[in-house]
Amino acid sequence: MCKRGGEDDTLESWRAGHINFFREEGNKLGYEFRNDMPVIFEDFEVVYQV
């Protein structure tokens, strides 16, 4: 089975990992993580492979 990027064993561990990531990234890039920030999910499909 193939996992999507960012999947985890439980919702709680997924949330904790992503909150930590965005807090650290925010410190570097000058924004503050908030629980009400919008999130965008994207899936991609390979349509041509060399």
mmCIF entry with sequence, helices, sheets and N, C-alpha, C, O atoms, coordinates in Angstrom:
data_MODEL
# 
_entry.id   MODEL 
# 
_entity.id                         1 
_entity.type                       polymer 
_entity.pdbx_number_of_molecules   1 
# 
_entity_poly.entity_id                      1 
_entity_poly.type                           'polypeptide(L)' 
_entity_poly.nstd_linkage                   no 
_entity_poly.nstd_monomer                   no 
_entity_poly.pdbx_seq_one_letter_code       MCKRGGEDDTLESWRAGHINFFREEGNKLGYEFRNDMPVIFEDFEVVYQV 
_entity_poly.pdbx_seq_one_letter_code_can   MCKRGGEDDTLESWRAGHINFFREEGNKLGYEFRNDMPVIFEDFEVVYQV 
_entity_poly.pdbx_strand_id                 A 
# 
loop_
_entity_poly_seq.entity_id 
_entity_poly_seq.num 
_entity_poly_seq.mon_id 
_entity_poly_seq.hetero 
1 1  MET n 
1 2  CYS n 
1 3  LYS n 
1 4  ARG n 
1 5  GLY n 
1 6  GLY n 
1 7  GLU n 
1 8  ASP n 
1 9  ASP n 
1 10 THR n 
1 11 LEU n 
1 12 GLU n 
1 13 SER n 
1 14 TRP n 
1 15 ARG n 
1 16 ALA n 
1 17 GLY n 
1 18 HIS n 
1 19 ILE n 
1 20 ASN n 
1 21 PHE n 
1 22 PHE n 
1 23 ARG n 
1 24 GLU n 
1 25 GLU n 
1 26 GLY n 
1 27 ASN n 
1 28 LYS n 
1 29 LEU n 
1 30 GLY n 
1 31 TYR n 
1 32 GLU n 
1 33 PHE n 
1 34 ARG n 
1 35 ASN n 
1 36 ASP n 
1 37 MET n 
1 38 PRO n 
1 39 VAL n 
1 40 ILE n 
1 41 PHE n 
1 42 GLU n 
1 43 ASP n 
1 44 PHE n 
1 45 GLU n 
1 46 VAL n 
1 47 VAL n 
1 48 TYR n 
1 49 GLN n 
1 50 VAL n 
# 
_struct_asym.id          A 
_struct_asym.entity_id   1 
# 
_struct_conf.conf_type_id            HELX_P 
_struct_conf.id                      HELX_P1 
_struct_conf.pdbx_PDB_helix_id       AA1 
_struct_conf.beg_label_comp_id       LEU 
_struct_conf.beg_label_asym_id       A 
_struct_conf.beg_label_seq_id        11 
_struct_conf.pdbx_beg_PDB_ins_code   ? 
_struct_conf.end_label_comp_id       LEU 
_struct_conf.end_label_asym_id       A 
_struct_conf.end_label_seq_id        29 
_struct_conf.pdbx_end_PDB_ins_code   ? 
_struct_conf.beg_auth_comp_id        LEU 
_struct_conf.beg_auth_asym_id        A 
_struct_conf.beg_auth_seq_id         11 
_struct_conf.end_auth_comp_id        LEU 
_struct_conf.end_auth_asym_id        A 
_struct_conf.end_auth_seq_id         29 
_struct_conf.pdbx_PDB_helix_class    1 
_struct_conf.details                 ? 
_struct_conf.pdbx_PDB_helix_length   19 
# 
_struct_conf_type.id          HELX_P 
_struct_conf_type.criteria    ? 
_struct_conf_type.reference   ? 
# 
loop_
_atom_site.group_PDB 
_atom_site.id 
_atom_site.type_symbol 
_atom_site.label_atom_id 
_atom_site.label_alt_id 
_atom_site.label_comp_id 
_atom_site.label_asym_id 
_atom_site.label_entity_id 
_atom_site.label_seq_id 
_atom_site.pdbx_PDB_ins_code 
_atom_site.Cartn_x 
_atom_site.Cartn_y 
_atom_site.Cartn_z 
_atom_site.occupancy 
_atom_site.B_iso_or_equiv 
_atom_site.pdbx_formal_charge 
_atom_site.auth_seq_id 
_atom_site.auth_comp_id 
_atom_site.auth_asym_id 
_atom_site.auth_atom_id 
_atom_site.pdbx_PDB_model_num 
ATOM 1   N N  . MET A 1 1  ? 0.844  -1.188 0.000   1.00 0.00 ? 1  MET A N  1 
ATOM 2   C CA . MET A 1 1  ? 0.000  0.000  0.000   1.00 0.00 ? 1  MET A CA 1 
ATOM 3   C C  . MET A 1 1  ? 0.885  1.246  0.000   1.00 0.00 ? 1  MET A C  1 
ATOM 4   O O  . MET A 1 1  ? 1.873  1.318  0.731   1.00 0.00 ? 1  MET A O  1 
ATOM 5   N N  . CYS A 1 2  ? 0.530  2.190  -0.801  1.00 0.00 ? 2  CYS A N  1 
ATOM 6   C CA . CYS A 1 2  ? 1.284  3.444  -0.914  1.00 0.00 ? 2  CYS A CA 1 
ATOM 7   C C  . CYS A 1 2  ? 0.637  4.501  -0.019  1.00 0.00 ? 2  CYS A C  1 
ATOM 8   O O  . CYS A 1 2  ? -0.570 4.729  -0.090  1.00 0.00 ? 2  CYS A O  1 
ATOM 9   N N  . LYS A 1 3  ? 1.449  5.143  0.822   1.00 0.00 ? 3  LYS A N  1 
ATOM 10  C CA . LYS A 1 3  ? 0.937  6.213  1.678   1.00 0.00 ? 3  LYS A CA 1 
ATOM 11  C C  . LYS A 1 3  ? 1.112  7.555  0.996   1.00 0.00 ? 3  LYS A C  1 
ATOM 12  O O  . LYS A 1 3  ? 2.078  7.776  0.266   1.00 0.00 ? 3  LYS A O  1 
ATOM 13  N N  . ARG A 1 4  ? 0.192  8.423  1.236   1.00 0.00 ? 4  ARG A N  1 
ATOM 14  C CA . ARG A 1 4  ? 0.340  9.806  0.797   1.00 0.00 ? 4  ARG A CA 1 
ATOM 15  C C  . ARG A 1 4  ? 1.363  10.487 1.689   1.00 0.00 ? 4  ARG A C  1 
ATOM 16  O O  . ARG A 1 4  ? 1.558  10.099 2.840   1.00 0.00 ? 4  ARG A O  1 
ATOM 17  N N  . GLY A 1 5  ? 2.008  11.501 1.147   1.00 0.00 ? 5  GLY A N  1 
ATOM 18  C CA . GLY A 1 5  ? 2.968  12.250 1.958   1.00 0.00 ? 5  GLY A CA 1 
ATOM 19  C C  . GLY A 1 5  ? 2.309  12.817 3.194   1.00 0.00 ? 5  GLY A C  1 
ATOM 20  O O  . GLY A 1 5  ? 1.242  13.426 3.114   1.00 0.00 ? 5  GLY A O  1 
ATOM 21  N N  . GLY A 1 6  ? 2.937  12.622 4.331   1.00 0.00 ? 6  GLY A N  1 
ATOM 22  C CA . GLY A 1 6  ? 2.401  13.182 5.558   1.00 0.00 ? 6  GLY A CA 1 
ATOM 23  C C  . GLY A 1 6  ? 1.463  12.275 6.308   1.00 0.00 ? 6  GLY A C  1 
ATOM 24  O O  . GLY A 1 6  ? 0.989  12.646 7.382   1.00 0.00 ? 6  GLY A O  1 
ATOM 25  N N  . GLU A 1 7  ? 1.171  11.086 5.780   1.00 0.00 ? 7  GLU A N  1 
ATOM 26  C CA . GLU A 1 7  ? 0.311  10.176 6.528   1.00 0.00 ? 7  GLU A CA 1 
ATOM 27  C C  . GLU A 1 7  ? 1.054  9.659  7.735   1.00 0.00 ? 7  GLU A C  1 
ATOM 28  O O  . GLU A 1 7  ? 2.284  9.628  7.754   1.00 0.00 ? 7  GLU A O  1 
ATOM 29  N N  . ASP A 1 8  ? 0.313  9.257  8.733   1.00 0.00 ? 8  ASP A N  1 
ATOM 30  C CA . ASP A 1 8  ? 0.896  8.774  9.977   1.00 0.00 ? 8  ASP A CA 1 
ATOM 31  C C  . ASP A 1 8  ? 0.022  7.652  10.510  1.00 0.00 ? 8  ASP A C  1 
ATOM 32  O O  . ASP A 1 8  ? -0.998 7.318  9.906   1.00 0.00 ? 8  ASP A O  1 
ATOM 33  N N  . ASP A 1 9  ? 0.408  7.073  11.623  1.00 0.00 ? 9  ASP A N  1 
ATOM 34  C CA . ASP A 1 9  ? -0.344 5.963  12.186  1.00 0.00 ? 9  ASP A CA 1 
ATOM 35  C C  . ASP A 1 9  ? -1.667 6.394  12.818  1.00 0.00 ? 9  ASP A C  1 
ATOM 36  O O  . ASP A 1 9  ? -2.654 5.661  12.760  1.00 0.00 ? 9  ASP A O  1 
ATOM 37  N N  . THR A 1 10 ? -1.686 7.593  13.425  1.00 0.00 ? 10 THR A N  1 
ATOM 38  C CA . THR A 1 10 ? -2.915 8.090  14.051  1.00 0.00 ? 10 THR A CA 1 
ATOM 39  C C  . THR A 1 10 ? -3.103 9.564  13.686  1.00 0.00 ? 10 THR A C  1 
ATOM 40  O O  . THR A 1 10 ? -2.154 10.251 13.310  1.00 0.00 ? 10 THR A O  1 
ATOM 41  N N  . LEU A 1 11 ? -4.323 10.026 13.804  1.00 0.00 ? 11 LEU A N  1 
ATOM 42  C CA . LEU A 1 11 ? -4.603 11.440 13.562  1.00 0.00 ? 11 LEU A CA 1 
ATOM 43  C C  . LEU A 1 11 ? -3.840 12.311 14.548  1.00 0.00 ? 11 LEU A C  1 
ATOM 44  O O  . LEU A 1 11 ? -3.331 13.369 14.179  1.00 0.00 ? 11 LEU A O  1 
ATOM 45  N N  . GLU A 1 12 ? -3.759 11.873 15.795  1.00 0.00 ? 12 GLU A N  1 
ATOM 46  C CA . GLU A 1 12 ? -3.087 12.663 16.825  1.00 0.00 ? 12 GLU A CA 1 
ATOM 47  C C  . GLU A 1 12 ? -1.601 12.844 16.505  1.00 0.00 ? 12 GLU A C  1 
ATOM 48  O O  . GLU A 1 12 ? -1.069 13.945 16.643  1.00 0.00 ? 12 GLU A O  1 
ATOM 49  N N  . SER A 1 13 ? -0.926 11.762 16.076  1.00 0.00 ? 13 SER A N  1 
ATOM 50  C CA . SER A 1 13 ? 0.500  11.889 15.759  1.00 0.00 ? 13 SER A CA 1 
ATOM 51  C C  . SER A 1 13 ? 0.707  12.694 14.477  1.00 0.00 ? 13 SER A C  1 
ATOM 52  O O  . SER A 1 13 ? 1.695  13.418 14.353  1.00 0.00 ? 13 SER A O  1 
ATOM 53  N N  . TRP A 1 14 ? -0.217 12.572 13.526  1.00 0.00 ? 14 TRP A N  1 
ATOM 54  C CA . TRP A 1 14 ? -0.144 13.369 12.293  1.00 0.00 ? 14 TRP A CA 1 
ATOM 55  C C  . TRP A 1 14 ? -0.265 14.849 12.638  1.00 0.00 ? 14 TRP A C  1 
ATOM 56  O O  . TRP A 1 14 ? 0.531  15.666 12.175  1.00 0.00 ? 14 TRP A O  1 
ATOM 57  N N  . ARG A 1 15 ? -1.259 15.191 13.448  1.00 0.00 ? 15 ARG A N  1 
ATOM 58  C CA . ARG A 1 15 ? -1.461 16.593 13.835  1.00 0.00 ? 15 ARG A CA 1 
ATOM 59  C C  . ARG A 1 15 ? -0.254 17.142 14.571  1.00 0.00 ? 15 ARG A C  1 
ATOM 60  O O  . ARG A 1 15 ? 0.214  18.239 14.263  1.00 0.00 ? 15 ARG A O  1 
ATOM 61  N N  . ALA A 1 16 ? 0.258  16.390 15.544  1.00 0.00 ? 16 ALA A N  1 
ATOM 62  C CA . ALA A 1 16 ? 1.397  16.852 16.338  1.00 0.00 ? 16 ALA A CA 1 
ATOM 63  C C  . ALA A 1 16 ? 2.613  17.094 15.452  1.00 0.00 ? 16 ALA A C  1 
ATOM 64  O O  . ALA A 1 16 ? 3.300  18.103 15.605  1.00 0.00 ? 16 ALA A O  1 
ATOM 65  N N  . GLY A 1 17 ? 2.881  16.179 14.533  1.00 0.00 ? 17 GLY A N  1 
ATOM 66  C CA . GLY A 1 17 ? 4.017  16.337 13.630  1.00 0.00 ? 17 GLY A CA 1 
ATOM 67  C C  . GLY A 1 17 ? 3.880  17.539 12.723  1.00 0.00 ? 17 GLY A C  1 
ATOM 68  O O  . GLY A 1 17 ? 4.849  18.266 12.501  1.00 0.00 ? 17 GLY A O  1 
ATOM 69  N N  . HIS A 1 18 ? 2.683  17.758 12.194  1.00 0.00 ? 18 HIS A N  1 
ATOM 70  C CA . HIS A 1 18 ? 2.474  18.890 11.287  1.00 0.00 ? 18 HIS A CA 1 
ATOM 71  C C  . HIS A 1 18 ? 2.467  20.221 12.034  1.00 0.00 ? 18 HIS A C  1 
ATOM 72  O O  . HIS A 1 18 ? 2.991  21.213 11.528  1.00 0.00 ? 18 HIS A O  1 
ATOM 73  N N  . ILE A 1 19 ? 1.890  20.252 13.210  1.00 0.00 ? 19 ILE A N  1 
ATOM 74  C CA . ILE A 1 19 ? 1.910  21.487 14.005  1.00 0.00 ? 19 ILE A CA 1 
ATOM 75  C C  . ILE A 1 19 ? 3.351  21.855 14.324  1.00 0.00 ? 19 ILE A C  1 
ATOM 76  O O  . ILE A 1 19 ? 3.735  23.019 14.208  1.00 0.00 ? 19 ILE A O  1 
ATOM 77  N N  . ASN A 1 20 ? 4.142  20.881 14.720  1.00 0.00 ? 20 ASN A N  1 
ATOM 78  C CA . ASN A 1 20 ? 5.554  21.129 15.006  1.00 0.00 ? 20 ASN A CA 1 
ATOM 79  C C  . ASN A 1 20 ? 6.275  21.654 13.766  1.00 0.00 ? 20 ASN A C  1 
ATOM 80  O O  . ASN A 1 20 ? 7.031  22.622 13.849  1.00 0.00 ? 20 ASN A O  1 
ATOM 81  N N  . PHE A 1 21 ? 6.042  21.019 12.616  1.00 0.00 ? 21 PHE A N  1 
ATOM 82  C CA . PHE A 1 21 ? 6.672  21.454 11.372  1.00 0.00 ? 21 PHE A CA 1 
ATOM 83  C C  . PHE A 1 21 ? 6.322  22.903 11.052  1.00 0.00 ? 21 PHE A C  1 
ATOM 84  O O  . PHE A 1 21 ? 7.212  23.704 10.766  1.00 0.00 ? 21 PHE A O  1 
ATOM 85  N N  . PHE A 1 22 ? 5.023  23.253 11.098  1.00 0.00 ? 22 PHE A N  1 
ATOM 86  C CA . PHE A 1 22 ? 4.615  24.601 10.725  1.00 0.00 ? 22 PHE A CA 1 
ATOM 87  C C  . PHE A 1 22 ? 5.053  25.648 11.746  1.00 0.00 ? 22 PHE A C  1 
ATOM 88  O O  . PHE A 1 22 ? 5.296  26.798 11.380  1.00 0.00 ? 22 PHE A O  1 
ATOM 89  N N  . ARG A 1 23 ? 5.158  25.270 13.009  1.00 0.00 ? 23 ARG A N  1 
ATOM 90  C CA . ARG A 1 23 ? 5.690  26.211 14.009  1.00 0.00 ? 23 ARG A CA 1 
ATOM 91  C C  . ARG A 1 23 ? 7.157  26.510 13.721  1.00 0.00 ? 23 ARG A C  1 
ATOM 92  O O  . ARG A 1 23 ? 7.570  27.670 13.736  1.00 0.00 ? 23 ARG A O  1 
ATOM 93  N N  . GLU A 1 24 ? 7.947  25.465 13.459  1.00 0.00 ? 24 GLU A N  1 
ATOM 94  C CA . GLU A 1 24 ? 9.366  25.665 13.156  1.00 0.00 ? 24 GLU A CA 1 
ATOM 95  C C  . GLU A 1 24 ? 9.548  26.454 11.857  1.00 0.00 ? 24 GLU A C  1 
ATOM 96  O O  . GLU A 1 24 ? 10.371 27.367 11.793  1.00 0.00 ? 24 GLU A O  1 
ATOM 97  N N  . GLU A 1 25 ? 8.778  26.100 10.819  1.00 0.00 ? 25 GLU A N  1 
ATOM 98  C CA . GLU A 1 25 ? 8.861  26.816 9.543   1.00 0.00 ? 25 GLU A CA 1 
ATOM 99  C C  . GLU A 1 25 ? 8.455  28.266 9.725   1.00 0.00 ? 25 GLU A C  1 
ATOM 100 O O  . GLU A 1 25 ? 9.082  29.162 9.161   1.00 0.00 ? 25 GLU A O  1 
ATOM 101 N N  . GLY A 1 26 ? 7.410  28.507 10.511  1.00 0.00 ? 26 GLY A N  1 
ATOM 102 C CA . GLY A 1 26 ? 6.955  29.867 10.767  1.00 0.00 ? 26 GLY A CA 1 
ATOM 103 C C  . GLY A 1 26 ? 8.014  30.706 11.451  1.00 0.00 ? 26 GLY A C  1 
ATOM 104 O O  . GLY A 1 26 ? 8.175  31.886 11.139  1.00 0.00 ? 26 GLY A O  1 
ATOM 105 N N  . ASN A 1 27 ? 8.736  30.104 12.384  1.00 0.00 ? 27 ASN A N  1 
ATOM 106 C CA . ASN A 1 27 ? 9.820  30.835 13.045  1.00 0.00 ? 27 ASN A CA 1 
ATOM 107 C C  . ASN A 1 27 ? 10.885 31.256 12.042  1.00 0.00 ? 27 ASN A C  1 
ATOM 108 O O  . ASN A 1 27 ? 11.429 32.356 12.139  1.00 0.00 ? 27 ASN A O  1 
ATOM 109 N N  . LYS A 1 28 ? 11.186 30.395 11.086  1.00 0.00 ? 28 LYS A N  1 
ATOM 110 C CA . LYS A 1 28 ? 12.203 30.702 10.079  1.00 0.00 ? 28 LYS A CA 1 
ATOM 111 C C  . LYS A 1 28 ? 11.714 31.717 9.052   1.00 0.00 ? 28 LYS A C  1 
ATOM 112 O O  . LYS A 1 28 ? 12.481 32.565 8.595   1.00 0.00 ? 28 LYS A O  1 
ATOM 113 N N  . LEU A 1 29 ? 10.416 31.628 8.686   1.00 0.00 ? 29 LEU A N  1 
ATOM 114 C CA . LEU A 1 29 ? 9.892  32.459 7.600   1.00 0.00 ? 29 LEU A CA 1 
ATOM 115 C C  . LEU A 1 29 ? 9.111  33.683 8.073   1.00 0.00 ? 29 LEU A C  1 
ATOM 116 O O  . LEU A 1 29 ? 8.690  34.500 7.254   1.00 0.00 ? 29 LEU A O  1 
ATOM 117 N N  . GLY A 1 30 ? 8.915  33.816 9.384   1.00 0.00 ? 30 GLY A N  1 
ATOM 118 C CA . GLY A 1 30 ? 8.289  35.023 9.904   1.00 0.00 ? 30 GLY A CA 1 
ATOM 119 C C  . GLY A 1 30 ? 6.774  34.989 9.995   1.00 0.00 ? 30 GLY A C  1 
ATOM 120 O O  . GLY A 1 30 ? 6.128  36.031 9.884   1.00 0.00 ? 30 GLY A O  1 
ATOM 121 N N  . TYR A 1 31 ? 6.194  33.811 10.195  1.00 0.00 ? 31 TYR A N  1 
ATOM 122 C CA . TYR A 1 31 ? 4.758  33.752 10.456  1.00 0.00 ? 31 TYR A CA 1 
ATOM 123 C C  . TYR A 1 31 ? 4.524  32.909 11.694  1.00 0.00 ? 31 TYR A C  1 
ATOM 124 O O  . TYR A 1 31 ? 5.392  32.139 12.107  1.00 0.00 ? 31 TYR A O  1 
ATOM 125 N N  . GLU A 1 32 ? 3.348  33.056 12.283  1.00 0.00 ? 32 GLU A N  1 
ATOM 126 C CA . GLU A 1 32 ? 3.012  32.299 13.479  1.00 0.00 ? 32 GLU A CA 1 
ATOM 127 C C  . GLU A 1 32 ? 1.915  31.297 13.154  1.00 0.00 ? 32 GLU A C  1 
ATOM 128 O O  . GLU A 1 32 ? 0.868  31.673 12.627  1.00 0.00 ? 32 GLU A O  1 
ATOM 129 N N  . PHE A 1 33 ? 2.141  30.038 13.459  1.00 0.00 ? 33 PHE A N  1 
ATOM 130 C CA . PHE A 1 33 ? 1.132  29.003 13.232  1.00 0.00 ? 33 PHE A CA 1 
ATOM 131 C C  . PHE A 1 33 ? -0.088 29.263 14.101  1.00 0.00 ? 33 PHE A C  1 
ATOM 132 O O  . PHE A 1 33 ? 0.030  29.615 15.275  1.00 0.00 ? 33 PHE A O  1 
ATOM 133 N N  . ARG A 1 34 ? -1.272 29.081 13.499  1.00 0.00 ? 34 ARG A N  1 
ATOM 134 C CA . ARG A 1 34 ? -2.538 29.188 14.233  1.00 0.00 ? 34 ARG A CA 1 
ATOM 135 C C  . ARG A 1 34 ? -3.400 27.987 13.861  1.00 0.00 ? 34 ARG A C  1 
ATOM 136 O O  . ARG A 1 34 ? -3.341 27.508 12.729  1.00 0.00 ? 34 ARG A O  1 
ATOM 137 N N  . ASN A 1 35 ? -4.184 27.510 14.789  1.00 0.00 ? 35 ASN A N  1 
ATOM 138 C CA . ASN A 1 35 ? -5.055 26.362 14.528  1.00 0.00 ? 35 ASN A CA 1 
ATOM 139 C C  . ASN A 1 35 ? -6.131 26.647 13.486  1.00 0.00 ? 35 ASN A C  1 
ATOM 140 O O  . ASN A 1 35 ? -6.695 25.712 12.918  1.00 0.00 ? 35 ASN A O  1 
ATOM 141 N N  . ASP A 1 36 ? -6.428 27.922 13.221  1.00 0.00 ? 36 ASP A N  1 
ATOM 142 C CA . ASP A 1 36 ? -7.473 28.245 12.246  1.00 0.00 ? 36 ASP A CA 1 
ATOM 143 C C  . ASP A 1 36 ? -6.900 28.581 10.861  1.00 0.00 ? 36 ASP A C  1 
ATOM 144 O O  . ASP A 1 36 ? -7.618 29.108 10.011  1.00 0.00 ? 36 ASP A O  1 
ATOM 145 N N  . MET A 1 37 ? -5.622 28.282 10.630  1.00 0.00 ? 37 MET A N  1 
ATOM 146 C CA . MET A 1 37 ? -5.021 28.552 9.315   1.00 0.00 ? 37 MET A CA 1 
ATOM 147 C C  . MET A 1 37 ? -5.612 27.592 8.286   1.00 0.00 ? 37 MET A C  1 
ATOM 148 O O  . MET A 1 37 ? -5.801 26.415 8.593   1.00 0.00 ? 37 MET A O  1 
ATOM 149 N N  . PRO A 1 38 ? -5.909 28.060 7.077   1.00 0.00 ? 38 PRO A N  1 
ATOM 150 C CA . PRO A 1 38 ? -6.414 27.155 6.032   1.00 0.00 ? 38 PRO A CA 1 
ATOM 151 C C  . PRO A 1 38 ? -5.315 26.197 5.570   1.00 0.00 ? 38 PRO A C  1 
ATOM 152 O O  . PRO A 1 38 ? -4.134 26.546 5.550   1.00 0.00 ? 38 PRO A O  1 
ATOM 153 N N  . VAL A 1 39 ? -5.723 24.998 5.204   1.00 0.00 ? 39 VAL A N  1 
ATOM 154 C CA . VAL A 1 39 ? -4.805 23.983 4.709   1.00 0.00 ? 39 VAL A CA 1 
ATOM 155 C C  . VAL A 1 39 ? -5.303 23.506 3.349   1.00 0.00 ? 39 VAL A C  1 
ATOM 156 O O  . VAL A 1 39 ? -6.499 23.284 3.156   1.00 0.00 ? 39 VAL A O  1 
ATOM 157 N N  . ILE A 1 40 ? -4.377 23.353 2.414   1.00 0.00 ? 40 ILE A N  1 
ATOM 158 C CA . ILE A 1 40 ? -4.719 22.879 1.075   1.00 0.00 ? 40 ILE A CA 1 
ATOM 159 C C  . ILE A 1 40 ? -4.068 21.519 0.865   1.00 0.00 ? 40 ILE A C  1 
ATOM 160 O O  . ILE A 1 40 ? -2.874 21.353 1.112   1.00 0.00 ? 40 ILE A O  1 
ATOM 161 N N  . PHE A 1 41 ? -4.848 20.552 0.413   1.00 0.00 ? 41 PHE A N  1 
ATOM 162 C CA . PHE A 1 41 ? -4.349 19.220 0.103   1.00 0.00 ? 41 PHE A CA 1 
ATOM 163 C C  . PHE A 1 41 ? -4.350 19.039 -1.413  1.00 0.00 ? 41 PHE A C  1 
ATOM 164 O O  . PHE A 1 41 ? -5.307 19.409 -2.092  1.00 0.00 ? 41 PHE A O  1 
ATOM 165 N N  . GLU A 1 42 ? -3.272 18.469 -1.931  1.00 0.00 ? 42 GLU A N  1 
ATOM 166 C CA . GLU A 1 42 ? -3.192 18.214 -3.361  1.00 0.00 ? 42 GLU A CA 1 
ATOM 167 C C  . GLU A 1 42 ? -2.730 16.781 -3.601  1.00 0.00 ? 42 GLU A C  1 
ATOM 168 O O  . GLU A 1 42 ? -1.879 16.264 -2.878  1.00 0.00 ? 42 GLU A O  1 
ATOM 169 N N  . ASP A 1 43 ? -3.292 16.153 -4.610  1.00 0.00 ? 43 ASP A N  1 
ATOM 170 C CA . ASP A 1 43 ? -2.839 14.853 -5.088  1.00 0.00 ? 43 ASP A CA 1 
ATOM 171 C C  . ASP A 1 43 ? -2.360 15.029 -6.515  1.00 0.00 ? 43 ASP A C  1 
ATOM 172 O O  . ASP A 1 43 ? -2.960 15.772 -7.292  1.00 0.00 ? 43 ASP A O  1 
ATOM 173 N N  . PHE A 1 44 ? -1.280 14.345 -6.859  1.00 0.00 ? 44 PHE A N  1 
ATOM 174 C CA . PHE A 1 44 ? -0.731 14.411 -8.210  1.00 0.00 ? 44 PHE A CA 1 
ATOM 175 C C  . PHE A 1 44 ? -0.686 13.008 -8.788  1.00 0.00 ? 44 PHE A C  1 
ATOM 176 O O  . PHE A 1 44 ? -0.538 12.023 -8.065  1.00 0.00 ? 44 PHE A O  1 
ATOM 177 N N  . GLU A 1 45 ? -0.815 12.940 -10.095 1.00 0.00 ? 45 GLU A N  1 
ATOM 178 C CA . GLU A 1 45 ? -0.749 11.665 -10.804 1.00 0.00 ? 45 GLU A CA 1 
ATOM 179 C C  . GLU A 1 45 ? 0.290  11.784 -11.912 1.00 0.00 ? 45 GLU A C  1 
ATOM 180 O O  . GLU A 1 45 ? 0.282  12.756 -12.667 1.00 0.00 ? 45 GLU A O  1 
ATOM 181 N N  . VAL A 1 46 ? 1.180  10.808 -12.015 1.00 0.00 ? 46 VAL A N  1 
ATOM 182 C CA . VAL A 1 46 ? 2.161  10.784 -13.096 1.00 0.00 ? 46 VAL A CA 1 
ATOM 183 C C  . VAL A 1 46 ? 1.417  10.417 -14.382 1.00 0.00 ? 46 VAL A C  1 
ATOM 184 O O  . VAL A 1 46 ? 0.783  9.364  -14.459 1.00 0.00 ? 46 VAL A O  1 
ATOM 185 N N  . VAL A 1 47 ? 1.497  11.289 -15.387 1.00 0.00 ? 47 VAL A N  1 
ATOM 186 C CA . VAL A 1 47 ? 0.830  11.011 -16.653 1.00 0.00 ? 47 VAL A CA 1 
ATOM 187 C C  . VAL A 1 47 ? 1.818  10.650 -17.764 1.00 0.00 ? 47 VAL A C  1 
ATOM 188 O O  . VAL A 1 47 ? 1.431  10.101 -18.796 1.00 0.00 ? 47 VAL A O  1 
ATOM 189 N N  . TYR A 1 48 ? 3.091  10.961 -17.543 1.00 0.00 ? 48 TYR A N  1 
ATOM 190 C CA . TYR A 1 48 ? 4.118  10.608 -18.524 1.00 0.00 ? 48 TYR A CA 1 
ATOM 191 C C  . TYR A 1 48 ? 5.426  10.402 -17.784 1.00 0.00 ? 48 TYR A C  1 
ATOM 192 O O  . TYR A 1 48 ? 5.862  11.273 -17.031 1.00 0.00 ? 48 TYR A O  1 
ATOM 193 N N  . GLN A 1 49 ? 6.043  9.270  -17.994 1.00 0.00 ? 49 GLN A N  1 
ATOM 194 C CA . GLN A 1 49 ? 7.288  8.970  -17.312 1.00 0.00 ? 49 GLN A CA 1 
ATOM 195 C C  . GLN A 1 49 ? 8.347  8.644  -18.361 1.00 0.00 ? 49 GLN A C  1 
ATOM 196 O O  . GLN A 1 49 ? 8.106  7.845  -19.266 1.00 0.00 ? 49 GLN A O  1 
ATOM 197 N N  . VAL A 1 50 ? 9.510  9.259  -18.240 1.00 0.00 ? 50 VAL A N  1 
ATOM 198 C CA . VAL A 1 50 ? 10.597 9.049  -19.198 1.00 0.00 ? 50 VAL A CA 1 
ATOM 199 C C  . VAL A 1 50 ? 11.344 7.795  -18.854 1.00 0.00 ? 50 VAL A C  1 
ATOM 200 O O  . VAL A 1 50 ? 12.301 7.438  -19.542 1.00 0.00 ? 50 VAL A O  1 
# 
